[in-house]
Amino acid sequence: MLKDETTKSIEQAIQMDKHGAIIMIELPINAYFEVNSSTIKLLMNQGFQGIYISFQRPFKNVSSFFESEGIDVNNLLFIDAASALSGRQQNVDARCVHISQELDIDELVKAIYQSLPKLKTQKKFIFIDSLTTMALYKPLSEIMRFSEFLMETVRKENEEKVLLVFNVAKDLVQKKFIRNVAFHVDHVISVEENE
């Protein structure tokens, strides 16, 4: 569960930016999943629908946990990279796009680009559960290219409000590629160990 201070920071970030925002959440590794579900719940309670890109846990695991937390997964689309990375069997579900084991950045970008119009609201989000996990599998140049595409998507002037929220491991925030990405975000929210 998010502490009031973190919740307030996320709410302020959402309110401050009329056409969308890019939010980086720095998390201790042991708090990832709980903070993810709390953040998703907060966004959905404010009328957002979104795309959840999972690098840490497979679709079935994430969707089951979200349902147990009272999150309406019918207002979410999933892009499951975790199943491909682990070599697990991928379950077919209309709410989920599976990524190939190569974790091709262009394939990931295409999945996001095709999924966004399927969300039936003016308030949308793209949530990446762990940019640092992705960095274990792809060169930093590819991570930067992927991040730049997402940032461009959010910065487009249009009728929709699109938020980009992504998590990074707190103990890796001093890595150069994280600092490069952080330089382009609108808000950095740091979650403390005891949250």
C-alpha positions in Angstrom: 0.0 0.0 0.0 1.3 3.5 -0.8 2.0 5.9 2.0 0.0 9.2 1.9 3.2 11.1 0.9 3.8 8.9 -2.1 0.1 8.9 -3.1 0.1 12.7 -2.8 3.2 13.0 -5.0 1.6 10.8 -7.7 -1.7 12.7 -7.6 0.1 16.1 -7.9 2.1 14.8 -10.9 -1.2 13.8 -12.6 -2.9 17.1 -11.8 0.1 19.3 -12.9 0.3 18.2 -16.4 -2.7 18.9 -18.7 -1.8 16.6 -21.6 0.1 13.9 -19.7 3.2 13.4 -17.7 6.2 11.1 -17.5 6.7 9.8 -13.9 9.6 7.8 -12.7 9.1 5.9 -9.5 12.3 4.8 -7.6 11.5 1.7 -5.6 13.2 -0.7 -3.3 13.1 -4.1 -4.9 11.0 -5.7 -2.2 8.2 -3.1 -2.7 7.8 -3.4 -6.5 4.6 -5.4 -6.7 2.7 -3.8 -3.9 3.5 -0.3 -5.1 2.6 -1.3 -8.7 -0.8 -2.5 -7.7 -1.4 0.6 -5.5 -0.3 2.9 -8.3 -2.6 1.2 -10.8 -5.5 1.3 -8.4 -4.9 5.1 -7.8 -4.8 5.8 -11.6 -7.9 3.8 -12.3 -9.8 5.4 -9.4 -9.1 8.7 -11.2 -10.7 7.5 -14.4 -7.6 6.2 -16.3 -7.4 3.0 -18.3 -4.0 1.7 -19.2 -1.4 -0.6 -20.6 0.6 -2.6 -18.1 4.0 -3.8 -19.5 5.3 -6.6 -17.4 9.0 -7.5 -17.3 8.9 -9.1 -13.8 5.9 -11.4 -13.6 3.8 -13.2 -16.3 0.4 -12.0 -17.2 -1.5 -14.7 -15.4 0.3 -13.9 -12.1 -0.1 -10.1 -12.4 -3.8 -10.2 -13.4 -4.7 -12.7 -10.6 -3.0 -10.5 -8.1 -4.7 -7.3 -9.3 -8.1 -9.0 -9.2 -7.4 -10.1 -5.6 -6.6 -6.4 -4.8 -9.9 -5.2 -6.3 -8.5 -3.9 -9.5 -10.8 -4.2 -12.5 -8.5 -5.9 -15.0 -11.0 -5.3 -17.8 -9.8 -1.7 -17.9 -6.2 -2.8 -18.4 -4.4 -4.2 -21.4 -1.2 -6.2 -20.7 2.0 -6.6 -22.6 3.7 -9.7 -21.2 7.4 -9.7 -21.7 8.0 -11.7 -18.5 6.7 -14.9 -19.9 9.0 -14.7 -23.0 12.0 -13.8 -20.8 11.4 -16.8 -18.6 10.5 -19.2 -21.4 7.2 -20.0 -19.8 4.1 -21.2 -21.7 2.0 -18.2 -22.7 -1.7 -18.3 -22.1 -3.9 -16.8 -24.8 -6.1 -13.9 -23.5 -7.7 -11.1 -25.4 -6.4 -8.6 -22.8 -2.8 -9.6 -23.3 -0.1 -9.2 -26.0 2.8 -11.6 -25.7 6.2 -10.5 -26.8 8.7 -12.9 -28.4 11.7 -14.2 -26.6 14.0 -11.9 -28.6 12.3 -9.0 -26.7 12.6 -6.9 -29.9 12.1 -3.2 -29.1 10.3 -2.6 -32.4 7.8 -5.4 -31.5 7.3 -3.8 -28.1 6.7 -0.4 -29.6 4.3 -1.8 -32.1 2.3 -3.6 -29.3 2.0 -0.3 -27.4 1.1 1.7 -30.5 -1.6 -0.8 -31.4 -2.9 -1.2 -27.9 -3.4 2.5 -27.0 -6.4 3.1 -29.3 -8.2 0.1 -27.7 -8.5 2.0 -24.5 -11.9 3.6 -24.4 -11.2 6.7 -22.4 -9.5 10.1 -22.9 -7.3 9.4 -19.8 -4.7 6.7 -20.5 -1.5 5.4 -19.0 1.4 3.3 -20.0 2.9 1.6 -17.0 6.3 -0.2 -17.1 6.8 -2.4 -14.1 10.6 -2.4 -14.3 12.8 -0.5 -16.7 15.8 -1.9 -14.8 14.7 -5.5 -15.5 14.5 -4.7 -19.2 18.1 -3.4 -19.0 19.3 -6.9 -18.0 18.2 -8.2 -21.5 18.8 -5.3 -23.9 21.6 -3.0 -24.7 21.4 0.5 -23.2 21.0 2.1 -26.6 17.8 0.0 -27.1 16.5 1.0 -23.7 17.1 4.7 -24.6 15.4 4.3 -28.0 12.4 2.6 -26.3 12.2 5.3 -23.6 12.4 8.0 -26.3 9.5 6.5 -28.2 7.4 6.4 -25.1 8.2 10.0 -24.1 7.3 11.1 -27.6 4.0 9.3 -27.3 3.2 11.2 -24.1 4.4 14.6 -25.4 2.1 14.6 -28.5 -0.4 17.3 -28.4 -3.8 15.6 -28.7 -7.2 15.3 -27.0 -6.0 12.5 -24.8 -4.1 12.7 -21.6 -1.5 9.9 -21.6 0.7 9.2 -18.6 3.9 7.2 -18.7 4.8 5.7 -15.4 7.8 3.5 -15.0 9.7 1.9 -12.1 13.4 1.7 -11.5 15.2 -0.1 -8.8 16.3 2.4 -6.1 19.7 0.8 -5.8 20.4 1.4 -9.5 19.3 5.0 -9.9 22.9 6.2 -10.1 23.5 4.2 -13.2 24.2 6.4 -16.2 21.2 5.1 -18.3 18.8 5.7 -15.5 20.1 9.3 -15.0 19.8 9.9 -18.7 16.1 8.8 -18.6 15.5 10.7 -15.4 16.7 13.9 -17.1 13.7 13.7 -19.5 11.0 12.9 -17.0 8.5 15.4 -15.4 8.5 13.9 -12.0 10.7 11.5 -10.0 9.0 10.0 -7.0 11.1 8.1 -4.5 9.5 5.4 -2.4 11.3 4.7 0.9 12.1 1.2 2.2 9.5 1.2 4.9 6.6 2.0 2.5 
